[in-house]
Amino acid sequence: MSIRAYERSDLPIEKKLPSLGKRFPCLAGARGLDPWDSTEFHAWVSQQENGGSAYHAGHLLLNLSGDGPWEPFDILAARQVWAPDDRQIFINWIKVWQ
């Protein structure tokens, strides 16, 4: 089993976030994701449907970046709108994030 970049504790957050974000189908084509640019990514997230899948996945990554302040990530709201694939990515991530 290969180790995904977002699982590696030796990598800086700027390398982990693109690895995680590219796994969310709802973030396909997001600007500022790879390479990581929190300002550009936030601008892209702000253009997405408020309360939609990309909005919530984007706020997860923005809050993990620590560059904020950003709008808070709401796991309960995200769970309601995420497709099964997006939910599974979150579940996989929560098990290994360091």
ZIPESUL-V609244 format. One record per residue. RES is the residue in one letter. PSI is psi in whole degrees, 0 to 359 (none if undefined). D_CENTER is the distance of its C-alpha to the mean C-alpha in Angstrom with 1 decimal. Layout:
RES/PSI/D_CENTER
RES/PSI/D_CENTER
This chain:
M/127/22.5
S/149/20.4
I/125/18.0
R/149/14.5
A/326/13.5
Y/348/10.7
E/346/13.7
R/120/16.0
S/344/17.2
D/353/19.1
L/147/16.3
P/160/15.2
I/327/11.7
E/339/11.8
K/329/12.3
K/320/9.9
L/315/6.6
P/322/7.9
S/317/9.0
L/311/6.1
G/322/4.3
K/346/8.0
R/340/8.6
F/114/7.2
P/327/10.5
C/348/9.7
L/11/7.8
A/128/11.0
G/9/12.7
A/131/10.3
R/143/12.4
G/3/11.5
L/314/8.8
D/107/11.6
P/155/13.3
W/126/11.0
D/101/12.6
S/324/11.1
T/313/14.0
E/319/13.8
F/318/10.1
H/319/11.1
A/318/14.1
W/313/12.5
V/321/10.4
S/339/13.8
Q/354/15.5
Q/164/13.8
E/125/15.6
N/122/15.5
G/4/14.5
G/180/13.3
S/310/10.6
A/323/8.6
Y/311/9.5
H/317/8.1
A/320/4.7
G/317/4.9
H/331/6.7
L/308/5.0
L/318/3.5
L/318/7.0
N/325/8.7
L/331/8.0
S/330/9.3
G/8/12.5
D/353/13.6
G/194/14.0
P/140/15.6
W/170/13.0
E/143/13.3
P/153/12.6
F/130/10.1
D/100/12.5
I/324/12.1
L/318/15.4
A/320/14.8
A/315/11.5
R/326/13.6
Q/330/16.3
V/341/14.7
W/141/12.3
A/162/14.4
P/321/15.4
D/319/13.4
D/318/10.0
R/319/11.6
Q/322/12.8
I/315/9.6
F/315/8.7
I/315/12.4
N/318/12.6
W/315/10.0
I/332/11.8
K/336/15.0
V/348/14.5
W/135/12.2
Q/none/14.7
